[in-house]
């Protein structure tokens, strides 16, 4: 595991739904160029935490966040920080593929570029190709860039969403159960892709699949009832967890 300062970190983070907390007092570092898996039973706060990392949580009415989320040492919740710019730097891929149906494959990839500086048509084409290559999709769609994304398989659509996410060159990529809606073949493609992405990006993945967490992550964090119970190197977490709740979950005694 690379010994680097965290690219992203939380400090005493609590995410609220009205007067109820989804996650409480979470202090957690996400090292640069690593994959961190967030695991735990349904309703334990994993996805709430993930959405708080790029200010998606606040899009739900009645929600708020206390504590800090630090990107390169700067709190993304400071007054005056533009949440749209935050989401450009901390991209997100959701559980189900979300291609824009009225846009072509190429337009989907380039959608996030509209927020940044103006670029030429040739620059846009280069970014589209580079992003599709990063998402391991270029060879499958290079002759279909003007087609509808709805003509792609579910796994291809999810990789298209990854390409759209990496196009603006974020520092961090958040993956919220990215293989939950895919068949085994599509899921395998995404798992392989995660290993490639960490060469360039810091990756945080929420997954219910413990085998997947063990395969793709460098660091694992276990959540239960809204609290961070334990975190550490994945190899240790799955063999010698320190907390009894972690061991009970990993061994299947509850979940």
N, C-alpha and C positions, 0 to 999 in steps of 0.2 A: 504494500500500500504506500503510495507516495507520501513522503513526509513534507507536506506543504501547509501553509496557513490556509484557513478556510476561505473559499471563495464566497460562501454563503453561510450565515449563521443566524440562529434565533437566540434571544436573550430574554428569558422570563415571558415568553409569548403565551398569551391566553386569547382564544378566539371565542367570541360570544354570539349566541343566537338569542337576542333579547336579554333576559336575565339568566340564561342557561349557558354554561361554558361547554364548547365542543372539545377543546383541548385546554389544559391548564398548566401554566408556568413551565413551558417547555424551553429548555436551554440546550441547544444541539448545534454542532458544527458539521458542515458538509464540505469535506476537503476537495480541493481543486482536482479535476481530472480523475475523479473516482465515481463509482456508482453506489449510492446509498439507497437501500431498500427499507421502506416503512412497512412493518408487518403488525398484525394483531387482528382480533376478531372483528366482525362487522359492528359498526357503530362506536369504535374505540377512538375515533378522531383522526385517523390517518389522512383521509381526503380533505378534512377541514384544515389540518395543518398544511397540506400541500397547497391548497387554494390560498392560504394566508401568505405563502412565500412569494407570490407575485401579485397580491392585492386583488385576486379574483373573489375572495371571501366577501369583500365589502359590496359586491354587486348584488348580494342577496339582501332584500329589505330587512331592516331591523338588526343587522349584524354590526359588530365592531371588533377591533383588535386592541389589546393592550400589550405592553412590552415592546420589543424591538425585533425587526428583521434586518440584518446587516448584509449588504452586498458590497464586497470590497471595503468593508468598514463603515459604510454610510447607511443610515437607517432609511429604508424605503418608505416608511410611514411619516417621515418628517413633514411638517407643513410646507406646502409649495412644491413638493415632489409630484410630478405628473405620473399618474398610474399607468397611462398608456405607454409612456417611455419605459416604465418599469417592466411592463409585460413584453416589450420589445427585447429587453436584456435578459428576462427570465421567461422563456417560452414554455408553452404547455401543450401537451397532447392528451386528449380525453379518452375515456373508456371505450366509447363507440366512435368509429371514424366520422369525422365532421367535415367532409369536403363541401365547398360551396357549389351547389348544384347548377347554378346559372352561369358559372365560369368554366372555362376550359381547364385542362390539366395544367398547362403553362400558367394561365391566369391565377389558378389556385396557389401555385408555388410563389408567384410574385405578389400576392395580395398584401403581405405584410410590409412590402417595400414602399407602399404609398405613404407611410408615415414619415419616412426618412427623406434625405435630400434627393432631388431630381436626378435621374440617371438616364443615359441614352438607351436606345433600343438594343444596341449590341451589348451594352453592359448588363441590361436586364436579361438578355438571352444567355449570357455567360453565367449569371447568378442562378438562373433556372436550371441550367445543365449541372452546375456544380452542386446545387442543393439536391437534385434528383440522384446524382451519383453518391452523395453522402448518405442518402436514404436507401441506397441499393435498389433503385427503381429505374434508373436511366435506360438501361438496356431493354427494359420491358415496355417503355412508353416513348422512346425517342422518335418513333415514327407516328405517334398518336397525340402529339402535344396539343392539337386543336380539338381533340375529342372531349366529350363530357367525362368527368371523373366517375360518374355513375356507371360507366361501362366497365370499370375496373372491379376486380374482386375485393372482398372485404379487407383482406390482408394488404392488397395493393393500395386501397384507399387509406389505410392507416399509415402506410409508409409515405403516401403523398402528404398526409398531415404532418409527418415528421419533416419532410422536405420543406413544407410551408413554414414550419417552426424554425428551422435552421437558416433559412434564407436571409433574415435580417442580422445574422451573426450574433446570436445571444451568447451570454457567458454560461447560462444555466438552462437545462432542459428538465421540465417536470413531466413525468409520465404517470397518469392516473389509471392504473389497471389497463394498460394499453393492449393487452391480449385477451381480455375477458370476453370480447364478442367475436373472437376469431377461432377458426378451426386449428387443429394441431400444426398443420403446415404453415399457416399464416403466423401463428404464435412463434414458431421456430425462427421464421424470418426476422421477427421483431427482436427476439432475444439475441440473435446474431448481430443485429443492427445496434443494439444497446452497447455491445462490446466495442463496436467500431466508433460509436459516438463519443465514448469516454476518452478517446485519444485527443479530442478537441474541446469537449464540453464537460462541465460538471453535471452529473445526472442524478436526479432523485426519482425513484420509482415506488409507487404504491402497488402492492400485490397481495392477493389472498393466497397465492400459490407458493407454498414454502419451498418446494423444489425449484421453482423459478428464482426466488430470492437467493437461494444457495448457489444457483448457476451463474447469475448475472451480476451480483453485487460484491463490492469490496467491504462495505460497512453495512450493518443491519441495525435498525432501531425498532424495538418492540414496544407497542402501545397497548394499554389496557384501561378501559373506563376513563378515557380522556387524559391519561397520564403517561409520560415517558417512563417506562419501567427500567429499561436497560438498553445500552448501545455498545457496540464494539465491532471488532473485525468479524466479518461473516463466518470465517472458519472457526473462530472461537465460540461465537454465539450459537452455532448449530451443533457444537460438540460438548462444550463445557460452559453453559450459561451460568451466570452468577446468581440469578434470582429464581426462586421456586416458580413464580408465575410464568417466567420465560420458558423454563424447562417443561412445565405442564402444557403450555401452548405448542411448543415445538414437537413434543412427543405425542400430541394429539389427544391429551386428556380433556381438553376443552377447546372450543373454537367457534 
